[in-house]
């Protein structure tokens, strides 16, 4: 019997994308298993989601470490216990060191609430509204040492309506996130998607800078 690819999911909060991944595994549309869920915050509700699904749940509290480097060394060691095929950042609100990122190069993916390269970092929804954008969205990308700068795998766009608040826009984007992330993880787990020479490559074809667009 073949072994399904193992995911390690890193979270900091509610874990809605984690739940979407759990649900897609449960209904058979994502052929993978989650080896563990790790949070840097002890009160992250995503840890409870993991426990309810029978998944190993760990809190590695960043406040108990003296610096970013020592935290990432401990995080790497914990992840390696599960020998994951892919490390999934699902609302993990930490900037990772270059050593950590390089160690998991090609296995590390993130979902970011903007149409990269627009709005790297935080407060993306308010920034899109403040700039008068008529469309916004979400990107899934491979992680490289440059913050939110790794090769884009896929993007999905949402409209920005007059009168939208950041909360309104976030809800619209999060709906797309929950559909998009399991979709991309299927590509990774089936071996169709890889990072080569700092490019996202799907079915041996290099994806464009904006990734595989999904409207």
N, C-alpha and C positions, 0 to 999 in steps of 0.2 A: 504494500500500500504506500502510495507516495505521500510525502510529508508536505503539508501546506506551508508556504512561506510565512515567516514569523515577523510580526511588526512589534516595535516598541513605540508607544505613543507618549509624548511629553506634553503636559498641560500646565496651566497656571490657575484656571478658574472653573467655569461652569461645565465645560466639556461637551458642548453641543455637537461639535464635529466628531469628537470621540464617540458619542452616542450614535451618530449617523454611521460610523464605521462598524460599530458593534451590531447595529441593525442589519447592515448589508451583509455582514458575515453570517448572521443568524438566518437570513432568508436565502442564503446561498448565492447571492449575486456577486459577492466578493470572496474569492477563494484564497483565504488567508486565515491566520490565527493571530491574536494579540498575546504576546508573551507577557508583557507587563505594561502598566501605566505608571508614569512617574510625574509627580508634581513638585515644584519648588515652594509651594505654599500649602501648609497643613490644612487649611480650611477650604481647599478647592473642592467643589461639589463633584467634579469629574472623578475624584477618587472613590466616592460613593457609587457612582455609575459603574466603575470598574468592579468594585466588590460585589455589587448586585448581579453582575454578569459572570462572576466566578473568575475574574482576572486578577492576577497578582497586582496589588496597588501599593506603591511606595511614595512616601514623602521624603524628599531630600531638601531640607529647608536651607535656602541660600543664606539666611540670616545667621546660621551657625558656622559659617565659614569666613575666614579672614579676608579672602580675596577671590576674584573671579577664577583665577588659575586653579586654586585648590578645590574650588567647587567643581569645576569642569573635570578635574582628574577623578574625583569621587563619582561624578555622574557617568563618566566613561566606564569606570570599573563596574558600576551597577548595571549599566546597559549590556556590557560584554558578558555578564553572567547568562544572558538570554540568547546570545549569538543571533541577533536579528538580521533579517535580510534587508530591512528598511527601518529607519528611525524617522518617525512622523511627528513633526512639530505642529501641534493643534492648539494654538493659543498659548504657546509657551513664551512667557514674557521675560525672556533673558537674552542678552547679547552673548553669543557663544565665542569662546576664544578660537583663534586660528588653529591651534593645535587640535582642539576637539573637532572642529569642522574638517580639517584635513584627514583626521583619523577615520572619519565616516564618509569621506568624499565619495559621491556617487550613490550613497545609501540614504542621504539626509535630505528630506523634503519639507517644505513649509507652505502654508497658505496665508496670503497677505491680502487685507481688505482694500486694495486699490488696483488700478490698471497700471502695473509697473511698466516703465520706470517712474511713473508719477507717484508722488506721495509715499516715499519710503518712510519708515518709522511710524510714529503714533498719530492719533487724531485725524485719521485719513478722511473720515466722512465729513467732519466740519471743514476741513481744508478744501475738499471738493465743492462744498456749498459756498464757502467764502470766495472761491475763485470763479463762481458762476458756471461751473461745469454743467453740461446737459446730460452727460452720462458718467457713470462711475462703475465700479465693479470689483472683481476679485481675481487674483492671480495665484496659481500654484507654481512653485519654482523649486529647482534644486538649490541647496544652500551652499554658498561659498563664503570665504572670509569677509567679503564685502557685504555690509548690512543690506538685506533685501535686494542684493545685486546679482544673485545667481541666475542661470539661464531659465527663462520662463518656459513652462510646459504647456499651460493652457490658461486662458482668461475667459471670463464670462461678464458681460456688461449688463447694467441695470440703468433705467432712466433716473434722472434727478428732476423732480417735479417742483414747481413753484410752491413755496411754503413748507418744503420738507425741513424737518429738523434732523440733526445728526442721528437721533434715535430712530426716526422713520427710515432713513437711508441705511442705517446699520441693519435693521430688520430685513430689508430687501436684499442686501448683500449676503446676510447670513443664510437666507433661504437658498441662494445659489451655492454658497460654500458647502452646505450639507449634501448637495447633489454632486458637486464637482470633485470633492476630495476622494470619496470611494471610487469614482470613475477613474481617476488618475492612478490610484493604488492598484486597481485591477491591471492597468498597463504594466506597472512595475512588477507585480507579483507573477504575471504571465511571461515576463522576460521581454516584453515588447519595447519597453522604455528604458533608456540608459542615459547616463551623462558621459560624453566622450569629448575630450579636448575642450572642456568648458562649454559644451553645447548640449542641448536636449535633443536626443535622437530617438525617433519613434519608427519602428519597423525598418530600421537601417537608413532612415531618411532624416536629415537634419531639419529640425523645426525652425520656422522663422523667429525673429527676435521677439515678437509678440506671442509666440507659442501657437498651439493649435486652438484657434478661436472657436468659441462656443457661445452663440447668442441665444 
